Amino acid sequence: MSHTIVTATTTSTTSSSSDGGAIYFGYARSLPGILKIAQVLVLLVAFLCVHLCNNWTNYDAYRYFEVVTVWFLIVFLIFFIMHIFRLQSKLPCINWTFTEFLHYAIGTILIFIASIVAAVKSHGVSCLVAGSVFGFIATFLLAVTLWMSYKVTCGSQPTGAAV
């Protein structure tokens, strides 16, 4: 009588991020990550240029500029932190791609308006002019990110119709 012994071996592998941890630093090296870092830094410089200037020519215009730049600086910093810690996957009930797209659209418009107002009301005061210039640079960076986000959010959708 012959006996056959069958041995089954199972191997399990776990995949981890390329950085091997809960923090995903690869995002900071990607184009969207670099753009977010640049946006936060430019908005911070724009805010500081206006906030530290003593020669305000129009109080309301520059308070608006400060509020808009600080608000979107904080929002984009939060989005960056969410990408670094991959918090989108922990909160799947929110469409994060669309949420970011809306924030970039609104931020581009409001920062552009604030930069125009700051440029018009600066009357040649160098720190106010510098703040508005950095506001325009932030507007450009936001527009680039908005365009990239649009391609992801609202890009070409495959149709079911075949010709």
Rosetta silent file (secondary structure, phi, psi, omega in degrees, C-alpha in Angstrom):
SEQUENCE: MSHTIVTATTTSTTSSSSDGGAIYFGYARSLPGILKIAQVLVLLVAFLCVHLCNNWTNYDAYRYFEVVTVWFLIVFLIFFIMHIFRLQSKLPCINWTFTEFLHYAIGTILIFIASIVAAVKSHGVSCLVAGSVFGFIATFLLAVTLWMSYKVTCGSQPTGAAV
SCORE:     score description
SCORE:     0.000 S_00000001
   1 L     0.000  129.304 -176.606    0.000    0.000    0.000 S_00000001
   2 L  -104.123  138.257  179.465    1.455    3.315   -1.050 S_00000001
   3 L  -111.260  134.311  176.511    0.953    6.512    0.892 S_00000001
   4 L  -114.498  127.834  179.196    1.039    9.928   -0.702 S_00000001
   5 L  -108.649  125.043  179.230    1.614   12.920    1.460 S_00000001
   6 L  -108.256  124.765  179.409    0.515   16.265    0.076 S_00000001
   7 L  -113.873  126.621  178.276    1.980   19.331    1.682 S_00000001
   8 L  -107.416  130.055  179.461    0.467   22.740    0.985 S_00000001
   9 L  -117.895  129.988  177.429    2.543   25.803    1.626 S_00000001
  10 L  -114.284  139.751  178.709    1.058   29.270    1.688 S_00000001
  11 L  -122.490  128.150  177.327    3.062   32.403    1.438 S_00000001
  12 L  -116.005  137.021  177.726    1.648   35.744    2.353 S_00000001
  13 L  -123.606  146.049  175.115    3.234   39.003    1.446 S_00000001
  14 L  -115.344  135.330  178.699    2.310   42.440    2.560 S_00000001
  15 L   -98.252  139.713  177.548    2.939   45.390    0.384 S_00000001
  16 L  -123.574  173.589  179.973    3.969   48.636    1.913 S_00000001
  17 L   -67.849  165.819 -178.818    4.591   52.048    0.547 S_00000001
  18 L   -64.526  -21.371  178.781    7.786   52.810   -1.227 S_00000001
  19 L   -94.836   -8.926  174.014    8.930   54.661    1.870 S_00000001
  20 L    74.501   36.085  178.609    7.980   51.797    4.187 S_00000001
  21 L  -163.668 -172.969 -179.972    5.783   53.586    6.681 S_00000001
  22 L   -75.496  -20.488  179.661    2.594   55.390    7.456 S_00000001
  23 L   -98.108  129.786 -177.022    3.988   58.604    6.016 S_00000001
  24 L  -104.288   90.944 -178.941    4.188   58.789    2.246 S_00000001
  25 H   -76.151  -13.584  178.180    7.067   61.139    1.414 S_00000001
  26 H   -62.307  -28.310  178.394    6.880   60.160   -2.249 S_00000001
  27 H   -65.528  -36.672 -179.842    3.985   62.585   -2.650 S_00000001
  28 H   -66.794  -21.227  178.645    6.220   65.490   -1.672 S_00000001
  29 H   -95.139   -4.245  178.738    8.542   64.547   -4.533 S_00000001
  30 L   -85.913  166.411 -178.976    5.746   64.313   -7.106 S_00000001
  31 H   -61.505  -46.617  177.139    4.616   67.230   -9.269 S_00000001
  32 H   -61.950  -36.011  178.381    1.331   67.806   -7.370 S_00000001
  33 H   -67.429  -42.242  178.477    3.231   67.686   -4.074 S_00000001
  34 H   -65.326  -38.842  177.502    5.871   70.148   -5.252 S_00000001
  35 H   -64.365  -40.465  178.517    3.124   72.473   -6.513 S_00000001
  36 H   -65.132  -41.285  177.564    1.334   72.334   -3.148 S_00000001
  37 H   -62.517  -44.527  179.927    4.565   73.119   -1.291 S_00000001
  38 H   -63.547  -40.130  179.209    5.254   76.018   -3.659 S_00000001
  39 H   -63.331  -45.120 -179.655    1.710   77.347   -3.243 S_00000001
  40 H   -62.823  -43.880 -179.359    1.922   77.273    0.537 S_00000001
  41 H   -66.281  -42.769 -179.860    5.309   79.005    0.534 S_00000001
  42 H   -67.233  -40.101  176.939    4.271   81.694   -1.962 S_00000001
  43 H   -65.346  -36.425  177.312    1.037   82.376   -0.081 S_00000001
  44 H   -64.520  -44.380  178.944    3.008   82.628    3.163 S_00000001
  45 H   -64.560  -41.389  178.849    5.417   85.144    1.613 S_00000001
  46 H   -62.020  -44.340  178.776    2.505   87.141    0.136 S_00000001
  47 H   -62.288  -46.630 -177.664    0.783   87.248    3.522 S_00000001
  48 H   -65.810  -36.416  177.603    3.955   88.251    5.356 S_00000001
  49 H   -59.326  -43.874 -177.680    4.778   91.004    2.845 S_00000001
  50 H   -78.489  -40.774 -175.532    1.417   92.646    3.438 S_00000001
  51 H   -66.843  -37.270 -176.917    1.100   91.870    7.146 S_00000001
  52 L   -87.384   -0.535  179.997    4.516   93.253    8.095 S_00000001
  53 L   -82.099  136.019 -178.832    4.124   96.439    6.035 S_00000001
  54 L   -95.709  -11.774 -172.729    3.460   99.593    8.049 S_00000001
  55 L  -102.859   52.680 -179.464    2.396  101.835    5.160 S_00000001
  56 L   -68.741  133.646  179.043   -1.073  100.534    4.355 S_00000001
  57 L   -97.104  -23.809  179.364   -2.940  102.803    2.006 S_00000001
  58 L  -143.644  106.889 -173.615   -6.299  101.019    2.219 S_00000001
  59 H   -60.153  -48.118 -176.355   -7.077   99.059    5.366 S_00000001
  60 H   -64.285  -40.318 -178.241  -10.027   97.044    4.006 S_00000001
  61 H   -63.029  -42.182 -176.806   -8.267   95.959    0.809 S_00000001
  62 H   -80.684  -26.355  171.658   -5.274   94.559    2.633 S_00000001
  63 H   -65.945  -40.826  176.097   -7.321   92.861    5.356 S_00000001
  64 H   -60.919  -45.279  178.606   -9.188   91.083    2.558 S_00000001
  65 H   -59.298  -44.469  179.606   -5.860   90.110    0.976 S_00000001
  66 H   -63.446  -45.175 -178.454   -4.604   88.781    4.321 S_00000001
  67 H   -62.670  -45.457 -178.686   -7.754   86.791    5.035 S_00000001
  68 H   -64.726  -46.341 -177.881   -7.816   85.192    1.580 S_00000001
  69 H   -66.646  -40.436  179.776   -4.112   84.295    1.562 S_00000001
  70 H   -68.426  -41.131 -179.185   -4.132   82.869    5.094 S_00000001
  71 H   -60.059  -50.489 -177.262   -7.329   80.899    4.512 S_00000001
  72 H   -74.614  -26.704  172.343   -6.063   79.170    1.369 S_00000001
  73 H   -60.255  -46.414  179.999   -2.586   78.736    2.836 S_00000001
  74 H   -66.757  -43.043 -179.232   -4.136   76.733    5.686 S_00000001
  75 H   -63.099  -45.218 -178.483   -6.459   74.779    3.377 S_00000001
  76 H   -71.077  -30.127  173.822   -3.684   73.790    0.970 S_00000001
  77 H   -66.724  -39.548  176.676   -1.424   72.864    3.881 S_00000001
  78 H   -64.229  -43.205  177.169   -4.189   70.598    5.201 S_00000001
  79 H   -61.112  -40.275  178.733   -4.564   68.988    1.759 S_00000001
  80 H   -63.313  -45.410  178.779   -0.805   68.426    1.636 S_00000001
  81 H   -63.203  -38.044  177.903   -0.801   66.814    5.084 S_00000001
  82 H   -62.737  -38.562  178.348   -3.750   64.636    4.060 S_00000001
  83 H   -70.758  -38.778 -179.936   -1.789   63.369    1.067 S_00000001
  84 H   -63.756  -41.853 -178.465    1.358   62.766    3.131 S_00000001
  85 H   -95.230    3.344  178.555   -0.528   60.728    5.741 S_00000001
  86 L    55.352   46.691 -178.047   -2.961   59.207    3.199 S_00000001
  87 H   -77.654  -15.705  177.993   -5.998   60.356    5.128 S_00000001
  88 H   -61.290  -36.601 -178.971   -8.241   60.258    2.052 S_00000001
  89 H   -72.329  -20.916  179.033   -8.420   56.482    2.291 S_00000001
  90 H   -86.242  -15.602  177.579   -9.509   56.729    5.927 S_00000001
  91 L  -126.020   70.856 -174.246  -12.398   59.071    5.044 S_00000001
  92 L   -76.227   -6.457 -178.358  -13.897   57.550    1.882 S_00000001
  93 L   -73.895  -11.481  179.764  -17.289   59.233    2.355 S_00000001
  94 L  -110.777  134.246  175.534  -15.925   62.472    0.873 S_00000001
  95 L   -80.311   93.254 -172.873  -14.922   62.815   -2.756 S_00000001
  96 H   -68.600  -32.367  178.563  -11.509   64.356   -2.052 S_00000001
  97 H   -63.560  -45.935  179.603  -10.586   64.850   -5.689 S_00000001
  98 H   -69.972  -36.870  177.707  -13.662   66.961   -6.320 S_00000001
  99 H   -61.674  -45.794  176.734  -13.250   68.789   -2.993 S_00000001
 100 H   -63.187  -41.056  178.794   -9.701   69.794   -3.898 S_00000001
 101 H   -58.336  -45.902  179.314  -10.841   70.825   -7.368 S_00000001
 102 H   -64.352  -41.561  178.499  -13.486   73.159   -5.902 S_00000001
 103 H   -63.573  -40.251  178.101  -11.019   74.657   -3.422 S_00000001
 104 H   -67.359  -38.297  178.868   -8.522   75.304   -6.198 S_00000001
 105 H   -65.049  -48.671 -179.931  -11.189   76.885   -8.403 S_00000001
 106 H   -66.296  -41.851  179.997  -12.451   79.170   -5.647 S_00000001
 107 H   -63.588  -40.066  178.552   -8.918   79.902   -4.433 S_00000001
 108 H   -61.140  -45.263 -178.625   -7.695   80.846   -7.894 S_00000001
 109 H   -67.164  -48.605 -175.582  -10.517   83.330   -8.358 S_00000001
 110 H   -68.648  -38.912  178.966  -10.362   84.886   -4.876 S_00000001
 111 H   -70.615  -34.728  175.351   -6.585   85.195   -4.738 S_00000001
 112 H   -63.182  -44.873  177.881   -6.569   86.717   -8.229 S_00000001
 113 H   -62.805  -44.682 -179.879   -9.166   89.301   -7.139 S_00000001
 114 H   -63.449  -36.679  179.582   -7.245   90.017   -3.919 S_00000001
 115 H   -69.641  -38.582  176.561   -4.006   90.454   -5.870 S_00000001
 116 H   -63.405  -46.633  179.981   -5.626   92.872   -8.308 S_00000001
 117 H   -62.348  -42.902  179.705   -7.087   94.916   -5.458 S_00000001
 118 H   -64.877  -38.212  179.690   -3.745   94.903   -3.613 S_00000001
 119 H   -68.308  -39.770 -178.783   -1.886   95.992   -6.740 S_00000001
 120 H   -69.693  -37.657 -175.162   -4.312   98.825   -7.457 S_00000001
 121 H   -90.163    1.754 -174.182   -4.337  100.110   -3.872 S_00000001
 122 L   -74.033  -29.180  179.051   -0.574   99.830   -3.232 S_00000001
 123 L    51.459   38.623  174.348    0.302  103.343   -4.523 S_00000001
 124 L    80.345    7.395  176.892    3.946  102.384   -5.009 S_00000001
 125 L   -76.287  119.431 -167.948    4.597  101.089   -1.472 S_00000001
 126 H   -60.958  -40.484 -178.494    7.206   98.401   -2.114 S_00000001
 127 H   -69.545  -31.764  176.952    6.096   95.828    0.477 S_00000001
 128 H   -73.510  -37.025  175.760    2.486   96.035   -0.736 S_00000001
 129 H   -64.485  -42.788  178.814    3.585   95.702   -4.364 S_00000001
 130 H   -62.115  -41.595  177.416    5.687   92.664   -3.403 S_00000001
 131 H   -60.843  -42.782  179.384    2.687   91.107   -1.651 S_00000001
 132 H   -68.913  -35.080  177.241    0.499   91.571   -4.717 S_00000001
 133 H   -64.023  -44.480  177.064    3.221   90.147   -6.995 S_00000001
 134 H   -66.000  -29.632  173.689    3.458   87.047   -4.817 S_00000001
 135 H   -64.221  -40.571  177.290   -0.348   86.896   -4.945 S_00000001
 136 H   -67.983  -37.052  176.565   -0.182   86.800   -8.744 S_00000001
 137 H   -63.890  -42.355  177.450    2.497   84.087   -8.592 S_00000001
 138 H   -62.598  -38.694  177.630    0.226   82.090   -6.255 S_00000001
 139 H   -60.634  -43.549  178.149   -2.646   82.604   -8.709 S_00000001
 140 H   -61.787  -46.023  179.378   -0.528   81.151  -11.513 S_00000001
 141 H   -63.055  -38.812  177.771    0.458   78.120   -9.390 S_00000001
 142 H   -66.524  -38.393  178.734   -3.171   77.589   -8.406 S_00000001
 143 H   -65.056  -39.017  177.251   -4.265   77.801  -12.035 S_00000001
 144 H   -63.608  -45.001  179.276   -1.707   75.140  -13.016 S_00000001
 145 H   -66.958  -36.636  176.839   -2.916   72.862  -10.223 S_00000001
 146 H   -62.728  -42.496  178.353   -6.529   73.575  -11.146 S_00000001
 147 H   -63.644  -43.102  178.345   -5.834   72.557  -14.742 S_00000001
 148 H   -65.700  -39.107  179.056   -4.112   69.358  -13.588 S_00000001
 149 H   -68.526  -35.045  177.491   -6.953   68.638  -11.172 S_00000001
 150 H   -62.795  -40.949  179.247   -9.514   69.266  -13.912 S_00000001
 151 H   -61.594  -34.529 -179.805   -7.868   66.633  -16.085 S_00000001
 152 H   -80.368  -45.108 -173.796   -8.240   64.132  -13.229 S_00000001
 153 H   -76.519  -49.038 -171.761  -11.696   65.184  -11.990 S_00000001
 154 L  -118.408   21.322 -176.077  -13.531   66.086  -15.186 S_00000001
 155 L   -64.763 -172.188 -176.448  -11.274   64.601  -17.853 S_00000001
 156 L   -63.035  125.147  178.737  -12.370   62.563  -20.798 S_00000001
 157 L   -99.188  133.262  177.423  -14.916   59.994  -19.761 S_00000001
 158 L   -69.024  140.005  179.132  -15.224   56.797  -21.781 S_00000001
 159 L  -104.568  157.941 -178.570  -18.580   56.416  -23.458 S_00000001
 160 L   -86.026   -9.339 -177.383  -20.446   53.206  -24.044 S_00000001
 161 L   -80.275  127.210  177.426  -21.310   54.029  -27.642 S_00000001
 162 L  -115.439  136.007 -179.232  -19.206   52.234  -30.208 S_00000001
 163 L  -102.705    0.000    0.000  -19.266   53.216  -33.851 S_00000001
